[in-house]
Amino acid sequence: MTTRQEACDLVLARFADEPGAISECRLDPRGQYWVIHANSYEYVVNGRWDRCLVGVGAYLVNIATGRLTATPSYETWEQSIRDLYDLDDAAGGHYVLRPSYEPGDKRAIVHLHQRLSCSLVEARWLLNEPNRDWLTGNGRTLRNARDSLAKHGLETQVVVQDDPRQAVLLPSPFHFLEDLLKLLRERALVRTGPEQPQSDPP
């Protein structure tokens, strides 16, 4: 187990060019990480803004393993720690976004065709196994994608599985629904093998 002092020492050891100082150290809500805010000694102790170091938002130290993660300043530490929770919870698995519709559901095929602006053949293919692994990435990004797609009228789910198979990587973070829909249309072009032509459903 990593003590508060040990966690702070790990963080301070990163300040190689000039002395650092801890401004705050507390447990996260799950009690699994030390959340530490630190900066240069001159900034923390003497309030010198010209000596403020930028780029890191906070430091997260896993209590059980001592693993230290520096969070980027463009994210809150709550967002970053959510990603660490997801990594721990996945236990080596992969987060995958999949459709909630059943394979061969004709209404869903037409609906998907309309919402994605893809062909009916591509929509049918996207609902068939093993083509249902649409996107992969970190859990937080995929949950945001799921919520964005739900607002667009598409029901999906985020699962953890050993192999992401042919799922397309969704970069983190994504900002626009159109980028998400474009990736899904690209997913429709990924083929796991030759497929016989099929007529469009009525």
N, C-alpha and C positions, 0 to 999 in steps of 0.2 A: 504494500500500500504506500502511495506517495503522500507524504505529509505536506501541509501548507508550506513549511519552510523549504522542503526539498523542491516543491513546485516553483516557488519564487526563485530559488537558486538556479534552476534550469533556465528560467526566463532571463535572469540577469546575466547568465553566462553568454547569452546571445549578443550582448552589447560589447563588442570587441573594440570599436573605435573610440568610444568614450563611455564613462560610467553611466549606468542606468539606475533607475529607482522605480519602486513599485508604488502605484497610486491606489490600487484596490486589488483585493484578492478575496473571492468568495466562492462558495459551492454553487453549481448549477442546480436547477429545480429537481433533477433526478438524483443528485448527489453522486454523479459519476465523473464529473470534471471540476477541476479548479478553473475558475474564470479570472484571469489576471489582466489588469491594465497596467502598462508600464511605458516609460519613455525615458529620455535622457534625464540625468540627475539635475542638470541646470533648469530644465523645464518643469519637472515635477516639484522640486524642492524650492527653487529660487524664482519660478514663474517667468523664465526668460523665453518668450515666444519665438525668438530667433533661433533657439536651440531645440525647438520641437521637431521630432522625427516623424515623418509621415510614411504611409504605406501599409502599416499594420493597425488593425482595429483593436484586437485583443489577442491574448494567448490562452489556449485551452490545453490543460494538462490532464490526461486520463489518470484517475486515481489508482486504478488497478495495474496499469502497465507503465505509467510514466511517459507515455507518448505525448509529445508536445506539438501542437498545431498552431501556427500563426494565422489569424483570420485576416482577410483583406479589408482595407478601410472602406471599400465601397459596399460592404455588407455589414449587417448587424451581427454581433456574436451569436444572437439567438438563431439567425439563419444558418450560420456556419455550424453551430452545434447540432442543428437539426440534420445536417448532412452527415455529421459524425455518428449521430444516433442511427441514421439509416444504414450507414456502413456496418455498424456493429450488429444491428438487427438482421441485416441480410446474411450475415455470417458467410461471406464469400459468394453469395448468389448475386443475380443481376435483376435490377428493376426493369420491368417491361410493361409497356402500355398496350392493351389488347381491347378489341371491340367487345361490347356487352351483348351484341346481337348474335343469334344462333346461325351457324353455317346453313346456307341455302334458304334463308328467310327472304322471300321475294320482296316483301314490303321493305325490309331493311336494305336490300340490294338497291332498290330504286331510290330510297332515301339517301343512301351513301353516295350514289351516283350524282344526286342533285346537290348534296352538301359539299362534296369534294370536287365537283366539276370534272369527274373522271368518267370513263366509259362504263357501261353496265357490265361488260366482261371483266374489267378491272375491279369494279366494286364486288362482283361475285367472288373473284379470286382473293380479294382481301379478307373475305369472311371464311374462306375455306382453311382447314388445317393442311399444312403447318404454317400457313401464311398470315395467321392471326397475330403474330408477334410483330407489331407495327413499329414501335419506337423503343429505344433503350436510353438510359442516362441515369442521373442521380434521382433519388426518390422525390425530392422536393420539386425538381424541375418537371418531372412527369406528372406529379399531382397538380401542378399549375396548368400543365397542358390538358389534363383531364377536365379541369374546371373550365378552361377556355373553350374546349370542344363542346362541353355540355351547354354553354351559353349559345353556341353555334348550332345546337340541336343534335349533336352526336354523343351517344352514350358510350363511354369507355371505362376501363378499370385498370388499376395498377397492381401488378402481381410481382412476386419474387420467384425466380426460377433459376435452375443451374446453368442453363444455356440460353443466351438471348437469340440464338439462331440467326435468322436473316433480318432482325430488327435494325432499323436505321438509328444512328446515334443522334439524339436531340441535344444540341449544345446548351450549356448553362451560362447565363440565363438566355431565354428567348424572349422577344419583346412584342412580336406582332402575330396575330392569328394567321395572316396570310402566309407567313414563313412556316408556320406549323402545317397548314394545309398543303403547302408546296412539298414539304417533306413526306407527307402521307401520299401524295400523288407520285413522288419518287419511289416510295415503298411499293406502289403498285407495279412499278417497272422491274423490281427485283424478282427474278425467277429462280426457284429452287430446282427447276427441271423443265423439260419440254411439256407443254400442255396442249391438249387437243382443242381446236376451235369450238366454241359453243355459241349457240344462238342466244340473242338477248331475251330475257324474260318478257312476257307480255306486259 
